[in-house]
């Protein structure tokens, strides 16, 4: 069930909010939470109900193991064996559903055999709820988390705003909110603020991402079919995808936070204008922030982080990014994407070590750093989007002019460029580079009690007209934004991160 589908917008969401707040109004807090769990399972099972036992089984096993670790620690044991069992169980599920076919295909390629494995359809959200529960078990083992309430744990795993594509949340972020005595009590400010954040995200997805997507698909599909991609077409397709995935994932992240806020739950920020980054280190502090946090806390640091010397630090960094790439998809193109980012991070850290932290903050230096980072990210996106390594190389050859079609004059360039695509790309680039993001626009109301969690950049000057507040003007703006978006809902498309 897509956030941008009519059934979600006009049936599922209103009914869920109505029942949740009615039960909360009459003090039925547990029933209100149970409503969210049932709604989340309905949301998850809408595509293929056959996978409901999978998420329910995963949730039950991890809950039991979490309780077992706590029980063992109370008796004086470490509970490490139960933790290992939990990690093996979770990675085993993920490995079978996501990587079994990939493993068999590569084994056949190396050995010349012809092993057959029935195609396995990837269950929605398995990467996200697996990582989330691994983090939970590790936190329980480290005595950073404990849970005895099965209902709240079920909501932690299945909470529909972030179930399918994140953010990847920590137990410690969610449980205090689920246990809050005021949960379920209707607050108009939450509904209005959450509604505005959701509407902005929906606009990004439906109006911005979906309208640039055809230009990307045309080029990448042609490349997959073996068509030689010329210079202008290659850059058009790659830039189109660069902004498609940006506004697609930014839109999803906004919608997740907005939906959570509608029921009084604050989800962590997951997207913070990554194309404004002035280095790859900065990029990964802004793109899929909760995944970066998970990889750092549960993979990079346990591998030794930067505690074992510079050489080991770079090895750890590249290893983590290779695994992060493989997490995104079972394909060598994803491994190359992760490897490129691992190398980028290594170069960025080496540069900082050589130059020190006091790097020029002048406009030209920052502009050059942003452009260089942007170009590096674009190159990696080619492998991320392409269906194969050959297809990716075909597009890269076109980007560097090896496939011909390089305009040698401004007139030739104008004749070769799809002007509609060029205008749309220019507009999206301007928004991504220079416009305030959602949390800056909403910074006075997004989460006043814990602004640090959202890492809201309050330094960017915004006129009072641009800073959202609940008023008649804002209500009119929300209505117009929603109307434009709803009129564009002619064929809802999946979010890119649903496939991971």
C-alpha positions in Angstrom: 0.0 0.0 0.0 1.7 3.1 -1.2 1.7 6.4 0.7 0.8 8.1 -2.6 -2.2 5.8 -3.4 -5.8 6.8 -3.1 -6.6 3.9 -0.8 -4.0 5.0 1.6 -4.8 8.7 1.5 -8.6 8.5 1.5 -9.4 5.3 3.4 -6.5 3.7 5.4 -5.0 6.8 6.9 -8.3 8.6 7.9 -9.8 5.4 9.4 -6.6 4.6 11.3 -6.3 8.1 12.8 -10.0 8.1 13.7 -10.0 4.8 15.5 -6.6 5.6 17.2 -7.8 8.9 18.6 -11.2 7.7 19.5 -9.7 4.9 21.7 -7.2 7.4 23.1 -9.9 9.9 24.0 -11.7 7.2 26.1 -8.4 6.3 27.8 -8.0 2.9 26.0 -4.3 3.4 25.5 -3.4 -0.3 24.9 -6.3 -0.7 22.5 -5.1 2.5 20.7 -1.6 1.0 20.4 -3.0 -2.3 19.3 -4.9 -0.4 16.6 -1.6 0.9 15.2 -0.1 -2.6 15.2 -3.1 -4.1 13.4 -3.2 -1.2 10.9 0.6 -1.6 10.4 0.2 -5.4 9.7 -2.7 -4.7 7.3 -0.5 -2.1 5.6 2.3 -4.6 5.3 0.2 -7.5 4.1 -1.7 -5.5 1.6 0.8 -6.4 -1.2 1.2 -10.1 -0.3 -0.5 -11.5 2.8 1.7 -14.6 2.5 4.6 -12.7 4.0 2.8 -11.7 7.2 3.9 -14.9 9.0 7.5 -13.9 8.1 7.4 -10.5 9.9 5.3 -12.0 12.7 7.8 -14.9 13.2 10.8 -12.6 13.0 9.3 -10.3 15.6 8.4 -13.1 17.9 11.8 -14.8 17.8 13.6 -11.5 18.4 11.3 -10.6 21.2 11.9 -13.9 22.9 15.6 -13.7 22.4 15.7 -10.2 23.8 13.8 -11.4 26.9 16.2 -14.4 27.2 19.3 -12.2 27.1 17.9 -10.0 29.9 17.0 -13.1 31.9 20.5 -14.6 31.5 22.1 -11.3 32.4 20.0 -11.1 35.6 21.3 -14.6 36.5 24.9 -13.5 36.0 25.5 -14.9 32.5 26.5 -12.6 29.6 23.7 -13.7 27.2 26.2 -13.6 24.3 25.2 -17.0 23.0 21.6 -15.8 22.7 22.8 -12.7 20.9 24.8 -14.8 18.4 21.8 -17.0 17.8 19.7 -13.8 17.1 22.2 -12.3 14.7 22.5 -15.6 12.8 18.8 -16.0 12.7 18.2 -12.5 11.3 21.1 -12.6 8.8 19.9 -16.1 7.8 16.5 -14.8 6.9 17.9 -11.8 5.1 20.5 -14.0 3.3 18.0 -16.5 2.1 15.3 -14.1 0.8 17.7 -11.4 -0.6 20.9 -13.2 -1.6 20.2 -16.9 -2.3 19.6 -16.5 -6.0 22.6 -14.1 -6.3 24.8 -16.7 -4.6 23.7 -19.5 -6.8 24.1 -17.5 -10.0 27.6 -16.5 -9.1 28.5 -20.1 -8.0 27.3 -21.3 -11.4 29.3 -18.7 -13.1 32.5 -19.7 -11.3 32.1 -23.5 -11.4 30.3 -23.9 -14.7 27.5 -25.8 -13.0 23.8 -25.3 -13.6 22.3 -25.3 -10.1 18.7 -24.2 -10.1 16.9 -22.4 -7.4 13.3 -21.3 -7.7 13.1 -17.5 -7.9 12.5 -16.0 -4.5 10.4 -12.8 -4.3 12.0 -10.3 -1.9 9.6 -9.6 1.0 8.9 -5.9 1.6 10.9 -4.2 4.3 13.0 -7.3 5.3 16.3 -5.3 5.1 14.8 -2.6 7.4 13.1 -4.7 10.1 16.1 -7.1 10.1 18.6 -4.3 10.8 16.3 -2.7 13.3 16.0 -5.9 15.3 19.7 -6.8 15.2 20.3 -3.3 16.7 17.7 -4.1 19.3 19.4 -7.4 20.4 22.9 -5.7 20.5 21.5 -2.9 22.6 19.8 -5.4 25.0 23.1 -7.3 25.3 24.9 -4.0 26.0 22.2 -3.1 28.6 21.2 -0.1 26.6 17.7 -1.4 26.1 15.2 -3.7 27.7 11.7 -4.7 26.8 9.0 -6.7 28.5 5.9 -5.4 26.8 5.1 -7.4 23.6 2.6 -4.9 22.3 5.0 -2.0 22.4 7.7 -4.2 20.9 5.3 -5.2 18.1 4.7 -1.6 17.4 8.4 -0.8 17.4 8.9 -3.4 14.6 5.8 -2.8 12.5 5.0 0.9 12.9 3.7 1.6 9.4 5.2 5.1 8.8 8.7 3.7 8.8 8.2 0.0 8.3 8.9 -0.3 4.6 11.9 2.1 3.9 13.0 3.5 7.3 14.2 5.5 9.0 15.9 2.7 10.9 15.0 3.5 14.5 16.5 2.6 17.8 14.6 1.0 20.6 15.5 3.9 22.9 14.0 6.4 20.5 10.6 4.8 20.2 9.8 3.1 23.5 9.6 6.2 25.7 7.2 7.6 23.2 5.0 4.5 23.0 5.0 4.5 26.9 4.0 8.2 27.1 0.8 8.5 29.1 -0.4 11.1 26.6 -0.2 8.9 23.5 -3.5 8.6 21.8 -4.7 11.9 23.1 -5.7 14.1 20.1 -3.6 17.2 19.6 -4.5 19.5 16.7 -0.9 20.8 16.5 0.4 17.3 15.9 -2.1 16.7 13.2 -1.6 20.0 11.4 2.2 19.9 11.6 2.4 16.2 10.6 0.0 16.9 7.8 2.1 19.7 6.4 5.3 17.6 6.5 3.5 14.7 4.9 2.1 17.0 2.2 5.5 18.4 1.4 6.9 14.9 1.0 3.9 13.8 -1.1 4.5 16.8 -3.4 8.2 15.9 -3.8 7.3 12.3 -4.7 4.4 12.8 -7.0 5.1 16.2 -8.7 8.9 16.3 -8.7 10.4 12.7 -8.6 7.7 11.1 -10.7 7.8 13.7 -13.4 11.6 13.5 -13.9 11.6 9.6 -13.7 10.6 8.9 -17.4 13.8 10.7 -18.7 15.9 8.5 -16.5 14.1 5.3 -17.4 14.3 6.0 -21.1 18.1 6.2 -21.0 18.8 3.4 -18.5 16.3 1.0 -20.3 17.9 1.7 -23.6 21.4 1.1 -22.2 20.1 -2.2 -20.7 18.9 -3.2 -24.2 22.4 -2.6 -25.6 21.8 0.7 -27.3 24.8 3.0 -27.5 24.1 6.1 -25.4 25.5 9.3 -26.7 26.8 12.2 -24.7 23.8 14.4 -24.2 21.4 11.5 -23.7 23.8 10.0 -21.1 24.0 13.2 -19.1 20.3 13.8 -19.3 19.4 10.3 -18.1 22.0 10.3 -15.3 21.0 13.8 -14.0 17.4 12.8 -14.2 18.0 9.8 -12.0 20.2 11.8 -9.7 17.2 14.1 -8.9 14.6 11.4 -9.2 16.1 9.3 -6.3 16.8 12.5 -4.4 13.2 13.7 -4.3 11.8 10.2 -4.2 13.7 9.4 -1.0 13.4 12.9 0.5 9.7 12.7 -0.2 9.4 9.3 1.5 11.4 10.5 4.5 9.2 13.5 4.9 6.0 11.5 4.7 7.3 9.0 7.3 8.1 11.8 9.7 4.8 13.5 9.0 2.7 10.3 9.5 4.5 9.6 12.8 3.8 13.1 14.0 0.1 12.8 13.2 -0.1 10.2 15.9 2.2 12.0 18.2 5.4 10.1 17.4 8.7 11.8 16.5 10.8 9.8 14.1 14.5 10.7 13.6 15.6 12.8 10.6 16.8 10.6 7.7 17.5 13.1 5.0 19.2 16.5 5.2 19.9 18.1 1.8 22.7 15.7 0.9 23.5 17.5 -2.4 24.5 20.5 -0.4 27.4 18.4 1.0 30.9 19.7 0.5 32.5 16.2 0.9 31.5 12.6 0.9 31.9 12.5 4.7 29.3 15.3 4.8 27.2 13.5 2.2 26.8 10.4 4.4 25.9 12.6 7.4 23.0 13.8 5.3 21.9 10.9 3.1 20.0 8.0 4.7 21.3 9.2 8.1 19.9 6.3 10.1 21.5 3.7 7.9 24.8 5.5 8.2 24.3 5.5 11.9 23.6 1.8 11.9 26.6 1.0 9.8 28.9 3.1 12.0 27.6 1.8 15.4 27.0 -1.9 14.6 29.6 -2.6 11.9 32.4 0.0 11.6 33.1 0.5 15.3 32.9 -3.3 16.1 35.4 -3.9 13.3 37.8 -1.6 15.1 36.8 1.8 13.6 39.8 4.1 13.6 41.3 2.6 16.8 43.7 0.3 15.0 45.8 2.7 12.9 45.2 4.5 9.6 45.6 1.5 7.3 43.0 -0.6 9.2 40.7 2.4 9.4 40.6 2.6 5.6 40.1 -1.1 5.2 37.2 -1.0 7.7 35.7 2.0 5.9 35.8 0.3 2.5 34.5 -3.0 4.0 31.6 -1.3 5.6 30.6 0.6 2.4 30.9 -2.6 0.3 28.5 -4.3 2.7 26.3 -1.3 2.7 26.2 -1.5 -1.1 25.3 -5.2 -1.0 22.6 -4.4 1.6 20.9 -2.2 -1.0 20.7 -5.0 -3.5 22.0 -8.5 -4.5 24.1 -7.4 -7.5 27.7 -6.5 -8.3 26.6 -3.1 -9.5 25.5 -2.3 -5.9 28.8 -3.7 -4.6 30.7 -1.3 -7.0 28.5 1.6 -5.8 29.4 0.8 -2.2 33.0 0.3 -3.1 33.1 3.7 -4.9 31.7 5.4 -1.8 34.2 3.5 0.4 37.1 4.9 -1.8 35.5 8.3 -1.8 35.4 8.3 2.0 39.0 7.1 2.2 40.1 9.9 -0.1 38.1 12.5 1.9 39.6 11.3 5.2 43.1 11.3 3.8 42.6 14.8 2.5 41.4 16.0 5.9 44.4 14.3 7.6 46.8 16.1 5.2 45.2 19.5 5.2 43.8 19.4 8.7 40.3 20.6 9.7 41.0 24.2 8.8 40.0 24.0 5.2 39.1 27.2 3.3 35.5 28.2 3.9 35.5 30.7 1.1 32.6 30.7 -1.4 34.8 29.4 -4.3 36.3 26.7 -2.1 32.9 25.5 -0.9 31.4 25.7 -4.3 34.2 23.7 -5.8 33.9 21.1 -3.0 30.2 20.8 -3.5 30.5 20.4 -7.3 33.2 17.8 -6.9 31.2 15.8 -4.4 28.1 16.1 -6.6 30.0 14.7 -9.6 31.4 11.8 -7.6 27.9 11.0 -6.3 26.5 11.1 -9.9 29.2 8.6 -11.1 28.3 6.2 -8.3 24.5 6.6 -9.1 25.1 5.2 -12.6 26.1 1.8 -11.1 23.3 2.0 -8.5 20.6 2.5 -11.1 21.9 0.4 -14.0 20.7 -3.2 -14.3 24.2 -4.5 -15.0 27.8 -3.5 -15.0 27.9 -3.5 -18.8 24.8 -1.2 -18.9 26.5 1.2 -16.4 29.7 1.2 -18.4 27.8 1.9 -21.6 26.3 5.1 -20.0 29.6 6.2 -18.5 31.3 5.8 -22.0 28.5 8.1 -23.3 29.1 10.6 -20.5 32.8 11.0 -21.4 32.0 11.2 -25.1 33.3 7.8 -26.2 30.0 6.9 -27.8 29.9 10.1 -29.9 27.3 12.8 -30.1 29.5 15.4 -28.3 28.2 18.9 -29.2 31.0 21.1 -30.4 29.1 24.4 -30.3 26.3 26.0 -28.2 24.0 25.7 -31.1 24.7 22.0 -31.5 24.1 21.5 -27.7 20.7 23.3 -27.9 19.7 21.2 -30.8 20.7 17.9 -29.0 19.1 18.7 -25.6 15.6 17.8 -24.7 14.6 21.3 -23.5 11.7 20.1 -21.3 14.1 17.7 -19.5 16.8 20.4 -19.3 14.4 22.9 -17.7 13.1 20.3 -15.2 16.6 19.2 -14.3 17.7 22.9 -13.8 14.7 23.6 -11.5 15.3 20.5 -9.4 19.0 21.3 -9.2 18.1 24.8 -7.9 15.7 23.3 -5.3 18.2 20.7 -4.1 21.2 23.1 -3.9 19.6 26.4 -2.7 16.1 25.9 -1.3 15.6 25.4 2.4 14.7 21.8 3.2 11.6 20.6 5.0 13.0 20.7 8.5 14.4 24.2 8.0 11.1 25.4 6.6 9.2 23.8 9.6 12.0 24.5 12.1 9.8 26.4 14.6 7.3 23.6 14.9 8.8 20.3 13.7 9.9 19.1 17.2 10.4 21.8 19.7 11.1 19.5 22.6 14.0 17.7 21.0 15.4 19.8 18.2 18.8 18.2 18.5 17.4 14.8 17.4 16.3 16.5 14.1 19.7 18.3 13.8 17.7 21.3 12.4 20.0 23.8 10.8 18.8 27.1 12.3 21.7 29.1 10.9 20.1 29.5 7.5 18.3 32.9 7.4 14.7 32.6 6.4 12.3 35.4 6.0 9.2 35.2 8.2 7.2 34.5 5.1 9.1 31.3 4.4 9.0 30.0 8.0 5.9 27.9 8.5 3.5 28.5 11.3 -0.1 27.4 11.8 -2.0 30.3 10.2 -4.6 31.1 7.6 -1.8 31.6 5.0 -0.2 28.3 5.9 -3.6 26.5 5.6 -4.2 28.0 2.2 -0.7 26.9 1.1 -1.3 23.4 2.5 -4.6 23.2 0.6 -3.0 24.4 -2.7 -0.1 22.0 -2.3 -2.4 19.1 -1.6 -4.7 19.9 -4.5 -1.8 20.1 -7.0 -0.5 16.8 -5.7 -3.8 15.0 -5.6 -4.5 16.1 -9.2 -1.2 14.5 -10.2 -2.1 11.1 -8.6 -3.1 9.5 -11.9 -0.8 6.5 -11.6 0.9 6.1 -8.2 4.5 4.7 -8.5 6.5 2.8 -5.9 9.2 4.5 -3.9 12.7 3.5 -5.1 13.7 2.3 -1.6 10.8 -0.1 -1.5 13.0 -2.5 -3.6 15.6 -2.7 -0.8 
